[in-house]
């Protein structure tokens, strides 16, 4: 088996994270986060329903509500009552 590079070209993940400023070295072979982890931006999704008069439409609505809650996404639902006109 032959080597395809020298050890100086291989960077352990910790060195890369340190170089990018995500972690800092505190002792020999010990690291910690360099700052606070920022919370990801909360997404907002809008859904315009065509009405809630069928079991299919109600099932789609409840599925979207459950999925949005699981993903921590703000869901805005409006019922346009089969009207194409924007308000």
Helices and strands as residue ranges (DSSP letters): G 7-9, H 13-19, E 23-27, E 30-33, E 44-49, H 55-70, E 74-79
